Amino acid sequence: MATMFAKRGRADYYWSDTEYTHRTRNREMLKAHGAEIKKLYGPDPWLRYLMTPFVLLQIYLGYRAKDMGWPTLLLVGYFVGGTITHSCFLAIHEATHGLCFITPLYNDLY
């Protein structure tokens, strides 16, 4: 497999012939703690209640940024804005898997 990609200029990749580690770890965890883990499957009802205030706070801080000095703007942007942006990324990821709402249409609209 590595030689096939090496001919195309992809020799900088490391190719492993071992089993896919995520699948192996998933099986091990389900075997050891299956009932506990399966309780966590499905939509998270708290996600939509947390993300709406986060987005509103981000919009509010964007409006207030015009009055902030540079040091405050950089600190708020890095710590608060970065945290909210990452939270929004995770929420979008969960919504694409249909895990914000039980109804698929609501996940698409959110």
N, C-alpha and C positions, 0 to 999 in steps of 0.2 A: 504494500500500500504506500509506503513512504517513497519508494522509487517512482511511482506513478506521478506523485505531486512534485517530486524533486525535478522531474523533467520540465515541469511548468514553472519553475522558479520558486517553489514553495518548500525548499529544503530547510527553512528556518523553523518549521513547525516540529513539535515533538509528537510522535505517534506512539500510542500505547496499545498493546494487544490484550490488555487486561479487561475484565468486565467493567461495564459502566458503573462507577462507584455510587452514584445517587440511587440507582435501582437496588443495589446490594444493601446500602444503608437503610433504605426504605423498608425492605423486607425484614431486616434485623429489628428495626424499631417496632414494626407492626407485630412481629412475633413476640417481642418482649412486653409491649405496652399497647396492644391492639385496641382494647376496649376504651382505654383513656384517650388515645389519639383519635379514634373514630367519633368521639363525642364532640371534637373540635371541628369536624367536617361541616361544610355548608356555609350559608351566608352569615356574615357577622352583623347583627343589628346595630351595634354601636358605631360602625364605620361611618355611616351617613350622618349620624348625629355629631360626630367629631369633626368631619371634614367641612361641613357647611360653616361653622364658626371660624375654622382655620382660613377658609377662602375669604370670608368677610373681613377677618383681621388682616389678611394680606392686602386686600383692596384698601382698607383704611390706612394701613401703614404706607402704602404707595401714595396715597393722597397727602399724608402728613410728612412725607419725605421732603417735600419742598421747603419745609421750615426747619429741617435738621441741619446741624453743622456736619462737616465731613467726618469727623471721628465717630459721631453718633450714627450717622448714616451707614458707615462701613460696618460698625459693630452690630447694629440692628439688622442690616441686610445680610450679614454673614451668619449670625446666630439664629435670629428669629426667621428671617426670610428663607435661609437654607433649610432649616428644620421643617418649615411649612411646605416648601417646595418638594422636599423628599417625601413628606407625608402624602402630598397630593399624588406624587408619582406612584407610591405604593397603593393608594386608593384606586387609581386608574388601572393599575395592574390587577387588583382584585376584581374590579368591575368588568374587565375584559374576560375574566374567568367566570363571571356571573355570580359573584360572591358578595355583592352589596345588598341586593334585593332577591327575594324568591322569584319574582316575575322577571323573565328575561328582558322584556321591553323596558322596564324601569331601570335596569342596569345599563341599557343602551342610552337612555335619556339622561341618566345621571352623569 
